[in-house]
Amino acid sequence: MLQIHSECAAPVSGALEEDRIIVMKNEVYRLPQTHREVQVLSGIAWITLDKQDIILQSAEKASLPPSKNWAVISALNNMPLILAVWQDKSPART
């Protein structure tokens, strides 16, 4: 299940590397499976993963569950969406 956090802080999980993404109106971004945390810095995000939808406002953060699918992100309203995303860089578990 997607989990929402309303804090402007470091990523929820440890050992993550931050990237910034800008999604313009009428664009869709496919977030790779390795990204586990998403925070909206500006705008409103619509995120779909494994048939679950979540809407995030500015300063809200979501933890994405492990999935074989890509999360699909689009901007709602006429503003560009600016996201901070964190990719898991920890060693793979066996």
C-alpha positions in Angstrom: 0.0 0.0 0.0 1.2 3.5 -0.7 1.9 5.5 2.5 1.7 9.3 2.7 3.9 11.4 5.0 3.3 15.1 5.4 6.8 16.2 6.3 9.6 18.1 4.6 12.5 16.1 5.7 15.0 13.5 4.6 13.8 10.2 3.0 11.9 7.8 5.2 14.2 4.9 4.4 17.9 4.8 4.9 20.7 4.4 2.2 18.8 6.3 -0.5 20.1 8.7 -3.1 18.0 11.8 -4.1 17.1 12.9 -7.6 14.9 15.8 -8.8 12.3 15.4 -11.5 10.1 18.0 -13.3 6.9 16.8 -14.9 5.0 19.4 -17.1 1.3 19.5 -17.8 0.1 16.7 -20.1 3.4 14.7 -19.5 3.6 11.3 -17.8 6.8 10.1 -16.0 7.5 6.4 -15.4 9.4 6.1 -12.1 11.7 3.0 -12.0 11.0 0.2 -9.5 14.3 1.1 -7.6 12.8 4.4 -6.4 11.1 4.0 -3.0 10.3 7.6 -1.8 8.6 10.5 -3.6 8.1 14.0 -2.2 6.3 16.8 -4.0 8.3 20.0 -3.8 5.9 22.0 -6.0 2.6 21.3 -7.6 0.2 18.3 -7.3 1.1 14.8 -8.2 -1.1 11.9 -9.3 0.8 8.6 -8.8 -0.5 5.2 -9.9 1.2 2.0 -8.9 -0.2 -1.5 -9.0 -3.8 -0.3 -9.6 -3.6 2.1 -6.7 -3.8 5.9 -7.1 -2.6 8.5 -4.7 -2.7 12.3 -4.9 0.1 14.2 -3.3 0.2 18.0 -2.6 3.2 20.2 -2.1 5.4 19.0 0.9 3.7 15.6 1.0 5.7 12.4 0.7 4.9 8.8 -0.2 6.7 5.5 0.4 6.3 3.2 -2.5 6.0 -0.6 -1.9 8.3 -3.0 -3.8 6.8 -3.7 -7.2 7.6 -5.3 -10.5 5.8 -2.4 -12.1 6.8 1.2 -12.7 4.9 4.0 -10.8 3.3 6.4 -13.3 3.3 10.0 -12.2 1.5 13.0 -13.8 1.0 16.6 -12.9 -2.5 17.8 -11.9 -3.5 21.4 -12.7 -1.6 23.8 -15.0 1.6 24.0 -12.8 4.8 22.0 -13.4 5.3 19.3 -10.9 8.6 19.2 -9.1 9.5 16.0 -7.3 12.3 14.8 -5.1 12.7 11.0 -5.5 15.0 8.6 -3.7 16.5 5.6 -5.3 17.5 2.7 -3.1 21.3 2.3 -3.4 21.7 -0.4 -0.7 23.1 -3.8 -1.7 20.6 -6.2 -3.1 19.2 -8.8 -0.7 19.4 -12.4 -1.5 
